[in-house]
Amino acid sequence: MPTLRIVTNVEIPPEQCAALLADASGTVAAMLGKPEAYVMVLIEDGRALSLGGSSAPAAYLELKSLGLPEDRTAEYSRTLCDLLAEALEIGAERVYIEFAAPPRHLFGWNGGTF
């Protein structure tokens, strides 16, 4: 159930968006050691977004996963920032990331919960 949400003010062409979806999905699966079949990635591009009073390219990410190891979030942050730097040319200083590890009973799937 790992879920990565990427919100950015960068307009992403459709073919680049498809590539980013695939890269992000594989990255999250590898990073967390979970099957990619359970990874969801959402991209919201072209959003009104300001960071530090500037509308220069920036992004807000949410990474949610059951059992997310809190002691590895700095490593995950670097990996995700590298992904955005390569794909969208957004510097790490222009990215905020929220990490969350919801309890199993508060994350639904397939008509039930985990």
C-alpha positions in Angstrom: 0.0 0.0 0.0 2.9 2.4 -0.3 1.4 5.6 -1.7 3.5 8.5 -3.1 1.7 11.8 -3.9 3.7 14.4 -5.9 2.3 17.9 -6.1 4.3 20.4 -8.2 4.0 23.7 -9.9 5.9 22.3 -12.9 3.8 21.5 -16.0 4.7 18.0 -17.0 4.2 16.9 -20.6 2.1 13.6 -20.8 5.0 11.4 -22.1 7.3 12.7 -19.3 4.5 12.2 -16.7 4.1 8.6 -17.8 7.9 8.1 -17.4 7.9 9.8 -14.0 5.0 7.6 -12.8 6.9 4.5 -13.8 10.2 5.7 -12.3 8.6 6.8 -9.0 6.7 3.5 -8.7 9.8 1.4 -9.1 11.8 3.7 -6.8 9.3 3.5 -4.0 9.0 -0.3 -4.3 12.8 -0.7 -4.3 13.3 1.8 -1.5 10.7 0.2 0.8 11.4 -3.4 -0.2 7.7 -3.9 -1.1 6.1 -5.4 -4.2 5.5 -2.8 -6.9 2.0 -4.3 -7.5 0.9 -2.5 -4.3 2.5 0.9 -5.0 0.3 3.8 -5.9 1.8 7.1 -7.4 -0.3 10.2 -7.9 1.1 13.2 -9.8 -0.6 16.6 -9.6 1.3 19.0 -11.9 0.8 22.6 -12.8 -0.5 23.5 -9.3 -0.5 26.9 -7.7 2.4 26.4 -5.3 4.8 28.8 -3.6 7.7 28.0 -1.3 9.6 30.7 0.5 7.6 33.3 -1.2 8.8 32.1 -4.6 6.9 30.3 -7.4 10.1 28.8 -8.8 9.8 25.1 -9.5 9.0 23.3 -6.2 7.1 20.2 -5.0 5.3 18.8 -2.0 5.4 15.0 -1.6 3.5 12.6 0.7 4.9 9.1 1.2 2.6 6.8 3.2 3.3 3.2 3.9 2.4 0.6 6.5 5.4 0.0 8.7 7.4 2.9 7.3 10.7 2.9 9.2 11.1 6.3 10.8 14.8 5.9 11.2 15.2 5.8 7.3 13.2 8.9 6.4 16.4 11.0 5.8 17.5 8.3 3.3 14.1 8.2 1.6 14.1 12.0 1.4 17.4 12.0 -0.5 16.2 9.3 -2.9 12.9 11.1 -3.6 14.7 14.5 -4.0 17.2 12.9 -6.4 14.2 11.5 -8.4 12.6 15.0 -8.7 15.9 16.7 -9.5 16.5 14.2 -12.4 13.0 14.1 -13.7 11.8 17.7 -13.2 15.0 19.7 -12.3 13.6 20.7 -8.9 16.4 21.2 -6.4 16.1 19.4 -3.0 15.9 22.8 -1.3 12.5 23.3 -3.1 10.9 20.1 -1.9 8.9 19.3 1.3 8.1 15.7 2.1 5.6 14.4 4.6 6.1 10.8 5.7 3.3 8.8 7.4 2.9 5.3 8.7 -0.8 4.8 9.2 -2.1 2.0 11.4 -3.3 -1.0 9.3 -6.9 -0.5 10.4 -6.9 3.1 9.1 -5.9 2.2 5.5 -8.5 0.6 3.3 -8.1 -1.6 0.3 -10.2 -4.2 -1.6 -13.4 -3.5 0.5 -11.6 -3.9 3.8 -8.5 -2.7 5.6 -4.9 -4.0 5.8 
